[in-house]
Amino acid sequence: MFRLCCTTAKVAKVVTKVGEIVGTNVKLNIDGVPYEVNQFLGIHYAKPPVGDLRFRKPEPYGELNSPYHASSYGYICSQVYNPLEPVFGTEDEDCLHLNVFVPVGQESDEASGNAVMVRIHGGAFILGSSEEFDPKALCSAGNVIVVTFNYRLGPLGFLSTKDSNLVSNLGLWDQHLVLNWVRDNIGSFGGDTNRITVFGEGTSAVSAVIQGTYPGSVGLFHRIIAESGSPSVRAMNCSRNSRGQVMNIADRLGCTSDDTAKVLQCLRTIPWRKYMAELLMGIF
């Protein structure tokens, strides 16, 4: 077990395709060895999935307000809590943020820049966040750029009406948009766009493999580290009646209709906390 301590000091700046991003410089000490990391936290990669954008594929955020101050984590996505699991961060529907950690004062092993590692968090697709994993030790001692992020979970990320009105697996589409953002912007942080690895454990390993099998991922990353998990061995249940669950929730929230388009139009007007409360009552 190594010992790690750190202090936050001066600001760090980088100019990307989406604008100037201002982060912070952190000094670390790992078993007596000093390191520095520039961290850029809470960067919007997608428009907030609220209002009419709820239950839709993520849309790129586009240009940031420049300079964009990235000194603290953004909100975490709404959770279906396990009372035995710790909670990191504060929930909100506006949760589609990513974080970039860059080693400082070390030469890259390649002239093309630092290798990049993108971590997908786990949590059975119903809980978890980027804050649960502190990558500064990996970033500094490993001399790699690390990206972490949030994606939609539970009923706001994985319900489906089994028709074109609600595309399935919105959380996976969030992940895919992050990989596009990394491909387009990580070079500005000193990253090598030809050496991007996606990694995670458990459910996040499942996500990494799914992203790797999707044809639209060609050119977005180059390696996968799947720790203790794959779609074939994690007993993923793809046969749940999620349409029935959507309609049941709609009935309890006063959005009853046989037309799923009208149901979703109504559900988009319901505050997310009330929506989640009704869903949890139905589960428990």
Secondary structure by P-SEA (a helix, b strand, c coil): cbbbbbbbcbbbbbbccccbbbbbbbbbbcccbbbbbbbbcccccccccccccccccccccccccccccccccccccccccccccccccccccccbbbbbbbbccccccccccbbbbbbbbbcccccccccccccccccccccbbbbbbcccccccccccccccccccaaaaaaaaaaaaaaaaccccccccccbbbbbbcaaaaaaaaaaaacccccccccccccccccccccccccccaaaaaaaaaaaaaccccccaaaaaaaaaaccaaaaaaaaaaaac
